[in-house]
Amino acid sequence: MSALTRIKSAATEDGYAFVAPKRAEWQMGTPLGAARSSPPGMDQVYRPDSRTAEREPSPSAALSLDVEGVSRRYGGLTAVDDVSFTVAAGEIVALVGHSGSGKSTLLRVIAGLDPLDTGRIAIGGRTVATPEGSVPPEKRGVGMMFQDYALFPHLTVLRNVTFGLRGLSGGEARAVALKALERVGLAERAEAYPHMLSGGEQQRVALARALAPRPGVLLMDEPFSNLDRRTRLVVREDTFAVLRESGTTAILVTHDQDDAMRMAERILMMQGGRVVQSGSAEALCRQPKTLQVARFFAEWNELPAVGLKGKAATAAGDFPAPGLRDGQTAVVCIRPSGIHFVPAAKGATGGRIVSRHFLGETEMLHVVVQGLAHPLRVVAPPGAGPATGSTIAFAADPADVLVFPAD
């Protein structure tokens, strides 16, 4: 019997029991858009038959999340290293970082798909994981959204949403699912199949399915990464609106700073398995504590520098750096939008505009400066500034200049 047949045979009048296929048998049962291997955690999480399973009460409201000193190791590799933070009920928090920073591993530990090696996790004040033991994923009151949607291709949109509703009669589950689909604007597509939907519509179905059981915490793992830019903008705004309306506590894992800044009230930046900075989008963007954080949240002109009498000396001028020792190497970061042209004067830094590119609301100019290996990038209003080939003088707004010790 194939994996797909086994899943179909598990269907009941009152709900669905998920018979998890082994990895080698997942091919025919792969949700639409998923990789050929099973999606993260799908072979570890099951939905008990609603007629026989112990019925866990669905949360009636958003729950808080406490992560205390959590570490996760794989042999000699520490993927998550002594991470602690709290998410208030109804808060949306983003975990960001480059690939390999530990953010997705941390999400799996919170969900119960991976064990922790040290620390404690509590949801709504109830401890759900310690090194000594943990509450199973399906009893934690969490929902999950994957980047590959994880929709079952042989089930209609409606049945994909009712799939996760345990402890309800068929009629009750249908009503809850239709309400969830109405919330994401897809009630009229209830009888469609996943292959009949666009990528954005499939992701909205995944959101409806995750929210239908009213989870205490919603965990989202790169939910918009498979969408094209225009669809991504729309689906992201819709998702944010639904989360705000429902008051759901949510954690968003993403490597895209735009997703984090537009959706989260608070952002945690991870690097090497640790949280290196947390705060609002504005704080991390304007006051990054490290060069790596600065690079993640914005584009910069990076100039090699050396400490000299309380300043960072560069080929493009000297910049205040009171904490820099004489002779210490550093990197001066200047925002492209923080550079402006000034009248030529004694002591002014000069350069030559070698190109300009129209970007819609702005233009990007490239300015060659003697002593710099790469042209400076300058953002200006369209048509502003001297013509290409002109020799100019420029200055940088102090608020748009940061100095970091060299790595």
Secondary structure, DSSP 8 states (H G I E B T S, - for coil): --HHHHHHHTB-SS-B------GGG-GGG--BT--SS--TTTTT-----TTTS------SS---EEEEEEEEEETTEEEEEEEEEEE-TT-EEEEE-STTSSHHHHHHHHHTSS--SEEEEEETTEEEEETTEE--GGGTTEEEE-TT--B-TTS-HHHHHHTT--S--HHHHHHHHHHHHHHTT-GGGTT--GGGS-HHHHHHHHHHHHHTT--SEEEEESTTTTS-HHHHHHHHHHHHHHHHHHT-EEEEEES-HHHHHHH-SEEEEEETTEEEEEE-HHHHHHS-SSHHHHHHHS--EEEEEEEETTEEEETTEEEE-TT--TT-EEEEEE-GGGEEEE---TT-EEEEEEEEEE-SS-EEEEEE-TT-SS-EEEEE-TT-S--TT-EEEEEE-GGGEEEEE--
